Amino acid sequence: METNRLKLLPPSMEHQPLMLEAILESQDELAVYLPWVPNALTEAESIENTQQAINNFENFEGELRYSIIEKSTKRFLGAIGLIIRDKTIPYFEIGYWMRSSSVGNGFISEA
């Protein structure tokens, strides 16, 4: 999926190092709201998390997370996704996070 400024891409190992960089940059701000942050700060944890996200996407379960990439710079900005709460209703929750240095530019609203 694309907007004027952004690409929303399914999870991939290609973006894993960029995601880890964004989480490390933003860990103090993200940890206030997102309980998973302390468990996502090493390369091994990030690889495991990315593989789980890929599996979730392939099996349509858990969370369907997209990487938010700025088209002009190819910079990893954050993630947005649907958290599957109940497929039978269907009931989904939207979750997102943005790297600290990119907050305030309307990227989440655009995503």
LINSUL-V87665 format. One record per pair of residues at least 6 apart in sequence whose ideal C-beta (glycine too) atoms are under 6 Angstrom apart, sorted by sequence separation. I is the first residue (numbers start at 1). GAP is how many residues later the second one is. If there is no record, write none. Layout:
# LINSUL-V87665
((I	GAP) (I	GAP))
This chain:
# LINSUL-V87665
((31	6) (39	6) (56	6) (85	6) (1	7) (30	7) (56	7) (57	7) (70	7) (84	8) (85	8) (40	9) (68	9) (27	10) (68	10) (82	10) (83	10) (98	10) (53	12) (67	12) (68	12) (83	12) (96	12) (65	14) (66	14) (81	14) (66	15) (65	16) (80	16) (23	17) (64	17) (63	18) (64	18) (79	18) (78	19) (63	20) (78	20) (78	21) (77	22) (77	25) (20	26) (16	30) (77	30) (16	31) (80	31) (16	34) (13	37) (11	39) (11	42) (11	43) (68	43) (11	46) (10	47) (15	52) (11	54) (22	54) (19	57) (8	58) (9	58) (18	58) (15	61) (6	62) (7	62) (7	64) (5	66) (30	67) (29	71) (26	73) (25	74) (26	74) (22	77) (6	104) (6	105) (3	107))
